[in-house]
């Protein structure tokens, strides 16, 4: 009625493929150098070197890593060296990060000690072509300069 199957001695367990909507991530180790663009639908952890543009949903960059190219990510946590533009919805720049390039973001956190040589712009601000002509005259102070106004969401 009950039978016992013989044990199979397999050196590596067999893994079932994950569904497309499952949480997955890929790791580029410290000994890996990739020359070329990377597009990942999963989360990406980079400890090595990437020479090319990088696009992923979530990026975590290790302290000793280097990225030479543009980064586009839903969220990014950077602690290594980046030479290129960065576009991220949620961006965290840690104190060990060294960035050369412009940064576009929706939310931004920068640790004290991070080095950034570039411009910061909230997402959409750099591509907003309406410029000063769209601002009402009441938004200017007596010196003709725009006033700073804060809006709560």
Beta strands, then each sheet from edge to edge (+ up, - down):
strand 1: 25-28
strand 2: 33-35
strand 3: 38-39
strand 4: 43-46
strand 5: 49-51
strand 6: 54-61
strand 7: 66-68
strand 8: 71-78
strand 9: 81-83
strand 10: 86-93
strand 11: 98-100
strand 12: 103-110
strand 13: 115-117
strand 14: 120-122
sheet 1: 1+ 4+ 6+ 3+
sheet 2: 1+ 4+ 6+ 8+ 10+ 12+ 14+
sheet 3: 2+ 5+ 7+ 9+ 11+ 13+
end
